[in-house]
Amino acid sequence: MVFATTAPRWVLATDLDGTFLHGSQADRTAFYQRIEQQRDRLILVFVTGRHWELIEPLWSGDCPVPQPDFVIGDVGTTVYDGQGRLIETIQTEIASRWNCANDRVKRLLVGEPGLSLQRGEFAYRVSYDYDPQLLRQATLNLIQAAGFDVIMSADRYLDVMPKGVAKGSTLQRLAKLERWPGDRIITAGDSLNDLNLLAAGYRAIAVGNSEPKLLAALGDRPTLYRSPYPGLLGIMDGFRHWQVDLF
């Protein structure tokens, strides 16, 4: 199917590690070059657990990635344009939902078994490593009862989040702000912290190396394509599945 050049641009909202960055150097080079050739037809949004300081170097490395139009970072708690400027309208709402809760969360979870506070301070979340053998359901209930959301992935990472904030919900806010038609948005991811992204109601690609827990949580839904191919090969395969002729 060939779409007229006057149609709205497509939006690829993709996770990074395990998805957009996952592939051989040859495959990455070819894929990224193809994206650059399609920039008049494609809006590129990185949706990642990384914060800006670990994202910006990606487009100046040995195998530079295309510079995105927008970045949703920190598991959905920060949002920037491609130049690193905060999208203040959305960021203000996220900050209000969080309400400077870092110290309160840390006090709440002191001594809880199975949790180890990660190094580094994040503005609108508190991040832990967790031991799945020791973490208690009572701890998760405690976090939620205090008015926060919990996002877990890879049987290792646990983020305490502002209520109602995650990768997919922040993408929805950005799409509304930018007036992107929902039927022109395609999401891609591989880990359990991409659940909210792939379940946001847009066409979605779960790449072939996705966590089993992510696939189980997503279940079967008409907006989801489960690619047999890993990483960026899965993104390209997913676009073919959705009959979008960009790659």
Residue, then its C-alpha position, 0 to 999 in steps of 0.5 A: m500500500v502506498f500512501a500519498t505524501t500529503a497524508p499525516r506523517w507516521v509516528l514510530a514510538t519505540d523503546l530503545d534497549g532490546t528494541f530500536l538499539h538491538g541488532s547487528q551493526a550492519d542491520r543497525t546501519a541500514f535501518y538507521q539510514r532508511i529512517e533518515q531517508q524517510r524523515d519527511r514521512l516519519i516522526l521518531v519518538f524514543v520511549t525509554g527508561r533512560h534519562w536524557e544524559l544517556i540518550e543524547p550520546l547515541w546520535s554521535g557514537d560509532c553507529p549513530v542513531p537518528q536524532p529523534d523528534f521527541v524523547i519520552g525518558d525515565v520510564g515516561t516521567t520526562v519528555y523532551d523535544g529532539q534538542g533536549r528542551l522539556i515539553e513544559t505542558i506535559q512535564t508540569e503535569i507529571a511534576s504535579r502528580w509526583n509532588c516532590a515525593n522522592d524522600r517520602v518514597k524512600r522512607l516508606l520502603v526503608g527495610e522492605p525485603g528484596l529492594s535495593l535502592q539504585r544509585g542516582e537520583f531521578a526527578y519524578r521516580v524512585s528506582y530499585d533493583y529487586d529480588p523476585q524471591l524476596l519481594r513481597q506482595a505486601t510491599l507492592n500493596l504498600i506502594q499503591a496504597a500510598g498513591f503511587d504506581v509500580i512498574m517492574s521489568a526483567d525480574r530485576y527493576l522496580d520503579v515507583m512512579p507518579k500515579g497515572v504516569a508511564k510510557g504509554s500515558t505520556l505518549q498519549r499526552l504528547a500525541k494529543l498536544e501534537r495532534w497526531p492521529g492515533d491511526r498513524i502511531i505505531t509503538a514497539g517494545d520488548s520488556l515489561n515496562d513497555l506494557n503501558l506503551l504497547a497497550a496504549g491503543y495504538r498499533a503495536i509491535a512486540v519484537g521477537n525477543s520480548e519478555p514472556k511476562l510482557l507477552a502474557a500481560l498483553g494477551d491477544r488484542p487486535t492492535l498487537y503484532r507479535s513479531p518473530y524477529p528480534g529488535l529492529l528487525g522486529i520493527m521492520d517486520g511489524f511495519r510490513h505487517w501493518q502495511v506501512d511502506l517505510f522500511 
